[in-house]
Amino acid sequence: MDLNQWFNKGISAEKYIQSMEKNKEQLLYIYNQFKFPNHRQTLEMIEKNNLRVIVLTEDWCGDAMLNLPILLHIAKETNMDVRILYRDKNLELMDQYLTNGKSRSIPIFIFIDEAGNEVAKWGPRAEIVQQFVEETLASLPEKGDENYEQAFKKAIQYMTSSYYQNKQFWSDVYNSIIATLK
């Protein structure tokens, strides 16, 4: 399948959000609380490209909870059509966008032009957020350690609550996506 076919297979952001079983409240909170910067000139430049975006995601993903609401604001301001594909049901496409060539990390945003050509790819995290994740996970015991699973779950909870509460992360994501689209 080409990217136009993948795009057409996707569902709208509205339908995706309505069907969410996890992180819906947090995603909507971030969407409603995000203070959209006034970068009209940059947004107009992006809008002129008539881009569309394919989002590979799952509702359980904390990174998606953080990143998707910011993307939706950018899409709204630039008249960019967004279509969502569930990662686990679309591994053929996901496997073309592996992080570090091996990981099915999400979300992945694939920006395409009117002809269906890839213009840019973003994800799964802004660089500053990636540093935060790496620092948080660096404190975990070794994987074979009996305390690893519990420590890992606590780290995920900490990262997810930080995504939800740290509004600087929201700005970092916005700036990272915009930089990718410039």
NUKOLVO-545501 format. One record per residue: residue number from 0; residue in three letters; x negated, y, z negated of N, C-alpha, C in turn. Coordinates in Angstrom, 1 decimal, always signed. Last residue first. Example, Ala and Ser with C-alpha at 12.3 -4.5 7.8 and 13.67 -1.06 7.14 Angstrom:
BEGIN
i, aa, npx, npy, npz, capx, capy, capz, cpx, cpy, cpz
1, ser, -12.8, -2.2, -7.1, -13.7, -1.1, -7.1, -12.9, +0.0, -7.9 $
0, ala, -13.2, -5.7, -7.8, -12.3, -4.5, -7.8, -13.2, -3.3, -7.8 $
//
This chain:
BEGIN
i, aa, npx, npy, npz, capx, capy, capz, cpx, cpy, cpz
181, lys, -9.1, +22.8, -9.3, -9.6, +24.1, -8.7, -10.4, +23.7, -7.4 $
180, leu, -8.4, +20.5, -10.6, -7.6, +20.9, -9.5, -8.1, +22.1, -8.7 $
179, thr, -10.2, +20.3, -12.7, -10.2, +19.2, -11.7, -9.4, +19.7, -10.4 $
178, ala, -9.4, +22.5, -14.2, -10.7, +22.5, -13.6, -10.8, +21.4, -12.5 $
177, ile, -6.9, +21.6, -15.0, -7.0, +22.8, -14.1, -8.3, +22.8, -13.4 $
176, ile, -7.7, +19.5, -16.8, -6.8, +19.2, -15.6, -7.0, +20.4, -14.6 $
175, ser, -9.1, +21.0, -18.7, -9.7, +20.0, -17.9, -9.0, +19.6, -16.7 $
174, asn, -7.2, +22.8, -19.7, -8.4, +23.3, -19.0, -9.1, +22.3, -18.2 $
173, tyr, -5.4, +20.9, -20.9, -5.0, +21.8, -19.9, -6.2, +22.3, -19.0 $
172, val, -7.1, +19.7, -22.8, -6.5, +18.9, -21.7, -6.1, +19.8, -20.6 $
171, asp, -7.6, +21.9, -24.4, -8.7, +21.2, -23.8, -8.2, +20.4, -22.6 $
170, ser, -5.1, +22.5, -25.4, -5.7, +23.5, -24.5, -6.9, +22.8, -23.8 $
169, trp, -4.8, +20.2, -27.0, -3.8, +20.5, -25.9, -4.4, +21.5, -24.9 $
168, phe, -6.8, +20.5, -28.8, -6.9, +19.4, -27.9, -5.9, +19.6, -26.7 $
167, gln, -5.7, +22.5, -30.3, -6.9, +22.8, -29.5, -7.1, +21.7, -28.4 $
166, lys, -3.7, +21.4, -31.8, -3.3, +22.1, -30.6, -4.5, +22.5, -29.7 $
165, asn, -3.5, +18.6, -33.4, -4.6, +19.5, -33.0, -4.3, +20.2, -31.7 $
164, gln, -1.3, +16.8, -33.6, -1.4, +18.0, -34.5, -2.4, +19.0, -34.1 $
163, tyr, -1.5, +14.7, -31.8, -0.2, +15.3, -32.0, -0.3, +16.7, -32.7 $
162, tyr, -4.1, +13.9, -32.0, -3.6, +14.4, -30.7, -2.3, +15.2, -30.9 $
161, ser, -4.1, +13.1, -34.6, -4.9, +14.3, -34.2, -4.4, +14.8, -32.9 $
160, ser, -2.5, +10.8, -34.5, -2.0, +12.0, -35.2, -2.8, +13.3, -34.9 $
159, thr, -4.3, +9.3, -32.9, -2.9, +9.6, -32.4, -2.4, +10.8, -33.2 $
158, met, -6.5, +9.0, -34.6, -6.6, +9.7, -33.3, -5.3, +10.1, -32.8 $
157, tyr, -5.3, +7.6, -36.7, -6.0, +8.9, -36.9, -6.1, +9.7, -35.6 $
156, gln, -4.5, +5.3, -35.5, -3.5, +6.1, -36.1, -4.1, +7.5, -36.3 $
155, ile, -7.0, +4.3, -34.7, -6.0, +4.6, -33.7, -4.9, +5.6, -34.2 $
154, ala, -8.2, +3.9, -37.2, -8.8, +4.9, -36.3, -7.8, +5.3, -35.2 $
153, lys, -6.5, +1.9, -38.2, -6.6, +3.2, -38.9, -7.2, +4.3, -38.0 $
152, lys, -7.2, -0.2, -36.4, -5.8, +0.3, -36.5, -5.8, +1.7, -37.1 $
151, phe, -9.9, -0.5, -37.1, -9.6, -0.1, -35.8, -8.2, +0.5, -35.7 $
150, ala, -9.7, -1.4, -39.7, -10.4, -0.1, -39.5, -10.0, +0.4, -38.1 $
149, gln, -8.5, -3.9, -39.2, -7.8, -2.9, -40.0, -8.4, -1.5, -39.8 $
148, glu, -10.5, -5.1, -37.6, -9.1, -4.9, -37.1, -8.4, -3.8, -37.9 $
147, tyr, -12.9, -5.2, -39.3, -12.8, -4.4, -38.0, -11.4, -4.1, -37.6 $
146, asn, -13.4, -6.6, -41.5, -12.7, -5.4, -41.7, -12.4, -4.6, -40.4 $
145, glu, -15.0, -8.7, -40.7, -13.6, -9.0, -41.2, -12.8, -7.8, -41.3 $
144, asp, -16.9, -8.2, -37.7, -16.7, -7.9, -39.1, -15.2, -8.2, -39.5 $
143, gly, -17.1, -8.2, -35.0, -17.0, -9.5, -35.6, -16.7, -9.4, -37.1 $
142, lys, -17.5, -5.5, -34.3, -16.3, -6.2, -33.9, -16.1, -7.5, -34.6 $
141, glu, -18.8, -3.5, -37.1, -19.0, -4.3, -35.9, -17.7, -5.1, -35.6 $
140, pro, -16.7, -0.7, -38.3, -17.6, -1.8, -38.5, -17.8, -2.6, -37.1 $
139, leu, -16.6, +2.7, -36.9, -16.0, +1.3, -37.1, -17.1, +0.3, -37.5 $
138, ser, -17.7, +5.0, -36.1, -17.7, +4.7, -37.5, -17.1, +3.4, -37.9 $
137, ala, -17.2, +5.3, -33.4, -18.6, +5.0, -33.8, -18.6, +4.6, -35.3 $
136, leu, -14.6, +6.2, -33.2, -14.8, +4.8, -33.0, -16.2, +4.4, -33.5 $
135, thr, -15.0, +9.0, -33.5, -14.1, +8.3, -34.4, -14.4, +6.8, -34.3 $
134, glu, -16.7, +9.6, -31.3, -17.2, +9.8, -32.7, -16.3, +9.0, -33.7 $
133, glu, -15.0, +8.9, -29.2, -16.3, +8.2, -29.4, -16.8, +8.4, -30.8 $
132, val, -13.0, +10.8, -29.5, -12.7, +9.4, -29.6, -14.0, +8.6, -29.9 $
131, phe, -14.4, +13.2, -29.2, -13.7, +12.9, -30.4, -13.5, +11.4, -30.6 $
130, gln, -15.2, +12.8, -26.5, -16.2, +12.9, -27.5, -15.6, +12.7, -28.9 $
129, gln, -12.6, +13.0, -25.3, -13.5, +11.7, -25.2, -14.5, +11.7, -26.3 $
128, val, -12.0, +15.6, -25.8, -11.2, +14.6, -26.4, -12.0, +13.2, -26.4 $
127, ile, -13.8, +16.8, -24.1, -13.9, +17.1, -25.5, -13.1, +16.0, -26.3 $
126, glu, -13.0, +15.8, -21.5, -14.3, +15.5, -22.1, -14.4, +15.7, -23.6 $
125, ala, -9.7, +14.4, -21.5, -10.6, +15.5, -21.3, -11.9, +15.2, -22.0 $
124, arg, -9.1, +11.0, -20.2, -9.2, +12.0, -21.3, -10.0, +13.2, -20.8 $
123, pro, -9.0, +9.2, -18.2, -7.9, +9.2, -19.1, -7.9, +10.3, -20.1 $
122, gly, -8.4, +11.7, -15.6, -8.0, +10.8, -16.7, -9.2, +9.8, -17.1 $
121, trp, -7.8, +12.5, -12.3, -8.1, +12.9, -13.6, -7.6, +11.8, -14.6 $
120, lys, -8.6, +13.1, -8.9, -8.2, +12.1, -9.9, -8.6, +12.7, -11.3 $
119, ala, -7.7, +14.6, -5.8, -8.4, +14.6, -7.1, -7.8, +13.5, -7.9 $
118, val, -6.7, +13.8, -3.4, -7.3, +15.1, -3.4, -8.2, +15.2, -4.7 $
117, glu, -5.8, +11.2, -1.2, -6.2, +11.6, -2.6, -7.0, +12.9, -2.5 $
116, asn, -3.2, +11.7, +1.1, -4.6, +11.6, +0.8, -4.9, +12.0, -0.6 $
115, gly, -0.6, +12.1, +1.9, -0.9, +11.0, +1.0, -2.4, +10.7, +0.7 $
114, ala, +0.0, +14.4, +3.1, -0.2, +13.2, +4.0, -0.5, +12.0, +3.2 $
113, glu, +0.2, +16.2, +1.1, +1.4, +15.9, +1.8, +1.2, +14.6, +2.6 $
112, asp, -2.2, +14.9, -1.4, -1.6, +15.9, -0.5, -0.4, +15.4, +0.2 $
111, ile, -2.3, +13.9, -4.8, -2.4, +13.6, -3.4, -1.8, +14.8, -2.6 $
110, phe, -3.9, +12.9, -7.8, -3.3, +14.0, -7.0, -3.5, +13.8, -5.5 $
109, ile, -3.4, +10.8, -10.3, -3.9, +10.7, -8.9, -3.2, +11.8, -8.1 $
108, phe, -4.2, +10.3, -13.5, -3.4, +11.2, -12.7, -4.1, +11.2, -11.3 $
107, ile, -3.9, +7.9, -15.9, -4.7, +8.3, -14.8, -3.7, +9.1, -13.9 $
106, pro, -3.9, +7.6, -19.5, -3.3, +7.8, -18.2, -4.3, +8.2, -17.2 $
105, ile, -5.8, +4.5, -19.6, -4.7, +5.4, -19.1, -4.5, +6.6, -20.0 $
104, ser, -8.1, +2.0, -18.6, -7.7, +3.2, -19.5, -6.7, +4.0, -18.8 $
103, arg, -9.1, -0.5, -17.9, -7.8, +0.0, -17.4, -7.3, +1.1, -18.3 $
102, ser, -12.6, -0.6, -17.1, -11.5, -0.5, -18.1, -10.2, +0.1, -17.5 $
101, lys, -14.6, -0.7, -15.2, -14.2, -1.9, -15.8, -13.0, -1.8, -16.7 $
100, gly, -15.6, +1.7, -14.1, -15.6, +0.5, -13.3, -15.1, -0.8, -13.9 $
99, asn, -15.1, +3.7, -15.9, -16.4, +3.1, -15.9, -16.5, +1.8, -15.1 $
98, thr, -11.8, +3.0, -15.4, -12.7, +3.8, -16.1, -14.0, +3.1, -16.3 $
97, leu, -10.3, +2.2, -12.3, -10.8, +1.7, -13.5, -11.8, +2.8, -14.1 $
96, tyr, -8.6, +2.4, -10.0, -9.0, +3.6, -10.8, -9.5, +3.2, -12.2 $
95, gln, -7.9, +0.1, -8.9, -8.6, +1.0, -8.0, -9.1, +2.2, -8.8 $
94, asp, -6.3, -1.1, -10.8, -7.6, -1.6, -10.6, -8.5, -0.8, -9.6 $
93, met, -3.9, +0.2, -10.4, -4.7, +0.5, -11.5, -6.1, +0.1, -11.3 $
92, leu, -2.9, -1.1, -8.1, -3.3, +0.3, -8.0, -4.2, +0.7, -9.2 $
91, glu, -2.5, -3.6, -9.2, -3.2, -3.5, -7.9, -3.7, -2.0, -7.7 $
90, leu, -0.9, -3.2, -11.5, -2.4, -3.5, -11.6, -3.2, -3.3, -10.3 $
89, asn, +1.6, -2.4, -12.2, +1.0, -1.9, -11.0, -0.5, -2.0, -11.1 $
88, lys, +2.6, -3.0, -14.7, +3.4, -3.5, -13.6, +2.8, -3.1, -12.2 $
87, asp, +0.9, -1.6, -16.4, +0.9, -3.1, -16.4, +1.7, -3.7, -15.3 $
86, arg, +1.4, +1.1, -15.8, +0.1, +0.5, -15.5, +0.3, -1.0, -15.4 $
85, tyr, +4.2, +2.4, -14.2, +3.7, +1.7, -15.4, +2.5, +0.9, -15.0 $
84, leu, +4.2, +5.5, -12.7, +4.1, +4.1, -12.5, +3.6, +3.5, -13.8 $
83, ile, +5.9, +8.5, -11.8, +5.2, +7.7, -12.9, +5.3, +6.2, -12.5 $
82, arg, +5.4, +11.5, -10.1, +6.0, +10.1, -10.1, +5.2, +9.3, -11.0 $
81, val, +6.0, +14.9, -9.6, +5.4, +13.9, -10.4, +6.1, +12.6, -10.3 $
80, asp, +5.5, +17.6, -7.5, +6.3, +16.5, -7.8, +5.5, +15.4, -8.5 $
79, met, +4.8, +20.9, -8.4, +4.2, +19.6, -8.0, +5.1, +18.5, -8.4 $
78, asn, +5.1, +23.6, -8.8, +6.1, +22.9, -8.0, +5.5, +21.6, -7.5 $
77, thr, +3.6, +24.7, -10.8, +3.0, +24.7, -9.4, +3.9, +23.9, -8.4 $
76, glu, +4.9, +24.5, -13.2, +4.4, +25.9, -12.7, +3.9, +25.9, -11.3 $
75, lys, +5.3, +21.8, -13.3, +6.4, +22.7, -13.2, +6.0, +24.0, -12.7 $
74, ala, +2.7, +20.9, -13.5, +3.5, +20.5, -12.4, +4.7, +21.4, -12.2 $
73, ile, +2.0, +21.9, -16.0, +1.2, +22.3, -14.8, +2.1, +22.0, -13.6 $
72, his, +3.8, +20.5, -17.6, +3.8, +21.9, -17.6, +3.1, +22.4, -16.3 $
71, leu, +2.9, +17.9, -17.1, +4.3, +18.2, -16.7, +4.4, +19.8, -16.7 $
70, leu, +0.3, +17.9, -18.3, +0.5, +17.8, -16.8, +1.9, +18.2, -16.4 $
69, ile, +1.2, +18.0, -20.9, +0.4, +19.2, -20.4, +0.5, +19.1, -18.9 $
68, pro, +2.5, +15.6, -21.3, +3.3, +16.8, -21.4, +2.5, +18.1, -20.8 $
67, leu, +0.3, +13.7, -20.8, +1.4, +13.9, -19.9, +2.2, +15.2, -20.1 $
66, asn, -1.6, +13.8, -22.9, -1.9, +14.4, -21.6, -0.7, +14.6, -20.7 $
65, leu, -0.5, +12.7, -25.3, -1.1, +14.0, -25.3, -1.2, +14.6, -24.0 $
64, met, +0.6, +10.3, -24.5, +1.4, +11.1, -25.3, +0.9, +12.6, -25.3 $
63, ala, -1.7, +9.2, -23.3, -0.6, +9.6, -22.4, +0.3, +10.5, -23.2 $
62, asp, -3.1, +8.6, -25.6, -3.7, +9.5, -24.7, -2.6, +10.0, -23.7 $
61, gly, -1.5, +6.6, -26.8, -1.6, +7.9, -27.4, -2.2, +9.0, -26.5 $
60, cys, +0.8, +4.5, -25.2, -0.6, +5.1, -25.1, -0.6, +6.5, -25.8 $
59, trp, +3.2, +3.4, -24.9, +2.6, +3.2, -26.2, +1.2, +3.9, -26.3 $
58, asp, +4.1, +3.9, -22.3, +4.6, +4.8, -23.4, +3.9, +4.6, -24.7 $
57, glu, +1.6, +4.1, -19.8, +2.5, +3.3, -20.6, +2.9, +4.1, -21.8 $
56, thr, +0.5, +5.0, -16.4, +0.7, +5.1, -17.8, +1.5, +4.0, -18.5 $
55, leu, -0.4, +6.9, -13.7, -0.4, +5.5, -14.2, -0.4, +5.6, -15.7 $
54, val, +1.2, +9.1, -11.6, +0.7, +8.9, -13.0, +0.8, +7.5, -13.3 $
53, ile, +0.6, +11.0, -8.8, +1.0, +9.7, -9.3, +0.4, +9.5, -10.7 $
52, val, +1.7, +14.2, -7.6, +0.8, +13.4, -8.5, +1.5, +12.1, -8.9 $
51, arg, +1.1, +16.5, -4.9, +2.0, +15.6, -5.7, +1.1, +14.8, -6.6 $
50, leu, +0.5, +19.8, -3.7, +0.1, +18.5, -4.2, +1.3, +17.8, -4.9 $
49, asn, +0.2, +22.2, -2.1, +1.4, +21.3, -2.0, +1.0, +19.9, -2.5 $
48, asn, -1.7, +24.2, -2.3, -2.1, +22.9, -1.8, -1.0, +21.9, -1.7 $
47, lys, -0.5, +26.3, -3.6, -0.6, +26.4, -2.1, -1.1, +25.1, -1.5 $
46, glu, -0.8, +25.7, -6.3, +0.5, +25.5, -5.7, +0.4, +25.5, -4.1 $
45, ile, -3.4, +26.5, -6.8, -3.1, +25.1, -6.8, -1.8, +24.8, -6.1 $
44, met, -3.0, +29.3, -6.5, -4.0, +28.6, -5.7, -3.7, +27.1, -5.6 $
43, glu, -1.2, +29.7, -8.6, -0.8, +29.9, -7.3, -1.7, +29.3, -6.3 $
42, leu, -2.9, +29.1, -10.8, -1.7, +28.2, -10.5, -1.2, +28.4, -9.1 $
41, thr, -4.7, +31.2, -10.6, -5.2, +29.8, -10.5, -4.0, +28.9, -10.1 $
40, gln, -2.9, +33.3, -11.1, -3.7, +33.3, -9.9, -4.2, +31.9, -9.6 $
39, arg, -1.8, +32.8, -13.7, -0.9, +32.8, -12.5, -1.8, +32.7, -11.2 $
38, his, -2.2, +31.8, -16.3, -3.3, +31.7, -15.3, -2.6, +31.8, -13.9 $
37, asn, -1.3, +32.0, -19.3, -1.0, +32.8, -18.1, -2.1, +32.9, -17.1 $
36, pro, -0.8, +28.8, -20.9, -1.6, +30.0, -20.6, -1.1, +30.8, -19.3 $
35, phe, +1.9, +27.7, -22.8, +1.3, +27.7, -21.5, +0.5, +29.0, -21.2 $
34, lys, +1.8, +26.2, -25.7, +1.9, +27.5, -25.2, +1.1, +27.6, -23.9 $
33, phe, +3.7, +23.4, -26.6, +2.5, +23.9, -25.9, +2.8, +25.3, -25.4 $
32, gln, +6.1, +22.5, -27.7, +5.2, +23.4, -28.5, +4.0, +24.0, -27.7 $
31, asn, +7.2, +20.7, -25.9, +8.0, +21.9, -26.4, +7.1, +22.9, -27.1 $
30, tyr, +5.2, +18.8, -25.6, +5.7, +19.5, -24.4, +6.4, +20.8, -24.9 $
29, ile, +4.9, +17.9, -28.2, +3.8, +18.5, -27.5, +4.3, +19.4, -26.4 $
28, tyr, +7.5, +16.8, -28.5, +7.0, +17.8, -29.4, +5.9, +18.6, -28.7 $
27, leu, +7.5, +14.8, -26.6, +8.4, +16.0, -26.4, +8.0, +17.1, -27.3 $
26, leu, +5.6, +13.1, -27.7, +5.4, +13.7, -26.4, +6.3, +14.9, -26.2 $
25, gln, +6.9, +12.4, -30.1, +5.6, +13.2, -30.1, +5.3, +13.8, -28.8 $
24, glu, +9.2, +11.1, -29.2, +9.3, +12.2, -30.0, +8.1, +13.1, -30.0 $
23, lys, +7.9, +8.9, -27.8, +8.8, +9.9, -27.1, +8.9, +11.2, -27.9 $
22, asn, +6.4, +6.8, -28.8, +5.8, +8.1, -28.7, +6.6, +9.2, -28.0 $
21, lys, +8.3, +4.3, -27.3, +7.3, +4.7, -28.2, +6.8, +6.1, -27.8 $
20, glu, +10.2, +4.1, -25.3, +10.5, +3.4, -26.6, +9.5, +3.8, -27.7 $
19, met, +11.5, +5.9, -22.6, +10.4, +5.7, -23.6, +10.9, +5.0, -24.9 $
18, ser, +13.4, +6.6, -20.8, +13.3, +5.2, -21.1, +12.2, +4.9, -22.1 $
17, gln, +13.2, +9.4, -20.6, +14.4, +8.8, -21.1, +14.3, +7.4, -21.5 $
16, ile, +10.7, +9.5, -19.4, +10.8, +10.0, -20.8, +12.1, +9.4, -21.4 $
15, tyr, +11.3, +8.4, -16.8, +10.3, +7.8, -17.7, +10.5, +8.2, -19.1 $
14, lys, +13.1, +10.3, -15.9, +13.6, +8.9, -16.1, +12.6, +8.2, -17.0 $
13, glu, +11.4, +12.6, -15.8, +12.7, +12.6, -16.6, +13.1, +11.2, -16.9 $
12, ala, +9.5, +11.8, -13.9, +9.1, +12.0, -15.3, +10.3, +12.0, -16.2 $
11, ser, +10.7, +9.2, -11.7, +10.6, +10.6, -12.1, +10.1, +10.7, -13.6 $
10, ile, +8.7, +6.4, -10.6, +10.0, +7.0, -11.1, +9.7, +8.5, -11.6 $
9, gly, +7.2, +5.2, -7.6, +7.2, +5.7, -8.9, +8.6, +6.3, -9.3 $
8, lys, +7.2, +4.6, -4.9, +7.6, +3.5, -5.8, +7.8, +4.1, -7.2 $
7, asn, +6.1, +6.9, -3.7, +7.5, +6.6, -3.5, +8.1, +5.5, -4.5 $
6, phe, +3.4, +6.5, -4.5, +4.2, +7.6, -5.0, +5.7, +7.4, -4.9 $
5, trp, +2.8, +4.2, -2.9, +2.8, +4.1, -4.4, +3.6, +5.3, -5.0 $
4, gln, +3.1, +5.3, -0.4, +4.0, +4.2, -0.8, +4.0, +4.1, -2.3 $
3, asn, +1.0, +7.2, -0.5, +2.4, +7.7, -0.3, +3.4, +6.6, -0.7 $
2, leu, -1.2, +5.5, -0.7, -0.8, +6.3, -1.9, +0.6, +6.9, -1.7 $
1, asp, -0.4, +2.3, +0.7, -1.1, +3.5, +0.7, -0.6, +4.4, -0.5 $
0, met, -0.8, -1.2, +0.0, +0.0, +0.0, +0.0, -0.9, +1.2, +0.0 $
//
